[in-house]
Amino acid sequence: LFLGVSENWKIISESSNFSFCPRGFGSTSFRLYETLQLGTIPIYVWEDDLWLPFQDIIDWNEFAIVVELKDRHLIPSKIAQADVERMTAAVKQHRGMFTYNFTVDYIFQRLLNEDNSMVAPI
């Protein structure tokens, strides 16, 4: 175990199959994005409202373990049942979506497709 701050966090994360990404005080966790960029399967733990980016266009269960806090006791069995090879391939397939460029394009597309009253006149 590594205690405290580790300068090797990236190496440790990249060499792991799974990474915990509990939701923080905001809607999601920045660690979720880091984990996906490093090619690791996220274990996303949430409470109150499930909020995952791009839920309207991707199935998070393909490449993540998503667990509500009250069901956290299920995490070990979910890890044991996970098809790590398939999920890792799905992470690699989707991780381009978790970049600034994709996110900005996605936001613009959503605004363009919404009611025109949401878009400020130019």
FILOLO-45252 format. One record per residue (C-alpha): residue number from 0; residue in one letter; y, z, x. Coordinates in steps of 0.25 Angstrom, whole numbers. Layout:
N
(r NUM A (Y Z X))
...
//
This chain:
122
(r 0 L (0 0 0))
(r 1 F (14 -3 4))
(r 2 L (24 8 1))
(r 3 G (39 6 1))
(r 4 V (46 -7 3))
(r 5 S (37 -17 10))
(r 6 E (43 -29 18))
(r 7 N (30 -36 15))
(r 8 W (31 -36 0))
(r 9 K (30 -51 -1))
(r 10 I (18 -52 8))
(r 11 I (12 -41 0))
(r 12 S (15 -47 -14))
(r 13 E (10 -61 -9))
(r 14 S (-3 -56 -5))
(r 15 S (-5 -49 -18))
(r 16 N (-12 -55 -30))
(r 17 F (-3 -46 -40))
(r 18 S (10 -40 -40))
(r 19 F (16 -29 -49))
(r 20 C (29 -34 -56))
(r 21 P (33 -23 -66))
(r 22 R (45 -26 -74))
(r 23 G (58 -19 -69))
(r 24 F (70 -15 -77))
(r 25 G (73 -29 -80))
(r 26 S (65 -40 -88))
(r 27 T (56 -43 -76))
(r 28 S (53 -40 -62))
(r 29 F (58 -48 -50))
(r 30 R (45 -44 -43))
(r 31 L (38 -53 -54))
(r 32 Y (46 -65 -48))
(r 33 E (43 -61 -34))
(r 34 T (28 -59 -37))
(r 35 L (27 -73 -43))
(r 36 Q (34 -80 -31))
(r 37 L (24 -73 -22))
(r 38 G (12 -78 -30))
(r 39 T (7 -65 -34))
(r 40 I (3 -62 -48))
(r 41 P (13 -52 -55))
(r 42 I (9 -40 -63))
(r 43 Y (20 -39 -72))
(r 44 V (21 -25 -79))
(r 45 W (31 -24 -91))
(r 46 E (36 -15 -101))
(r 47 D (44 -17 -114))
(r 48 D (47 -32 -114))
(r 49 L (38 -42 -107))
(r 50 W (47 -51 -100))
(r 51 L (42 -62 -90))
(r 52 P (50 -74 -86))
(r 53 F (46 -88 -92))
(r 54 Q (36 -82 -102))
(r 55 D (39 -94 -111))
(r 56 I (33 -103 -101))
(r 57 I (23 -96 -93))
(r 58 D (11 -87 -96))
(r 59 W (13 -75 -87))
(r 60 N (-2 -71 -89))
(r 61 E (-6 -83 -80))
(r 62 F (0 -77 -68))
(r 63 A (4 -62 -70))
(r 64 I (-2 -49 -76))
(r 65 V (8 -45 -86))
(r 66 V (6 -30 -91))
(r 67 E (14 -21 -100))
(r 68 L (17 -8 -94))
(r 69 K (9 0 -104))
(r 70 D (-3 -9 -100))
(r 71 R (-2 -7 -85))
(r 72 H (-16 -1 -85))
(r 73 L (-21 -15 -87))
(r 74 I (-16 -20 -74))
(r 75 P (-28 -18 -66))
(r 76 S (-37 -25 -75))
(r 77 K (-28 -36 -77))
(r 78 I (-27 -38 -62))
(r 79 A (-43 -37 -61))
(r 80 Q (-44 -48 -72))
(r 81 A (-33 -57 -66))
(r 82 D (-37 -71 -61))
(r 83 V (-29 -70 -48))
(r 84 E (-31 -84 -43))
(r 85 R (-27 -90 -57))
(r 86 M (-15 -81 -58))
(r 87 T (-10 -83 -44))
(r 88 A (-11 -98 -46))
(r 89 A (-2 -96 -59))
(r 90 V (8 -88 -51))
(r 91 K (9 -100 -41))
(r 92 Q (10 -109 -53))
(r 93 H (22 -102 -60))
(r 94 R (29 -95 -48))
(r 95 G (39 -107 -47))
(r 96 M (44 -102 -61))
(r 97 F (49 -89 -54))
(r 98 T (60 -94 -46))
(r 99 Y (75 -95 -48))
(r 100 N (75 -110 -50))
(r 101 F (65 -110 -61))
(r 102 T (71 -97 -68))
(r 103 V (85 -104 -68))
(r 104 D (79 -117 -73))
(r 105 Y (71 -109 -84))
(r 106 I (84 -102 -88))
(r 107 F (92 -115 -89))
(r 108 Q (81 -122 -97))
(r 109 R (80 -110 -107))
(r 110 L (95 -110 -109))
(r 111 L (95 -125 -111))
(r 112 N (83 -124 -121))
(r 113 E (89 -112 -129))
(r 114 D (100 -113 -140))
(r 115 N (112 -120 -135))
(r 116 S (121 -108 -139))
(r 117 M (115 -100 -127))
(r 118 V (120 -110 -117))
(r 119 A (135 -109 -113))
(r 120 P (143 -121 -115))
(r 121 I (147 -128 -102))
//
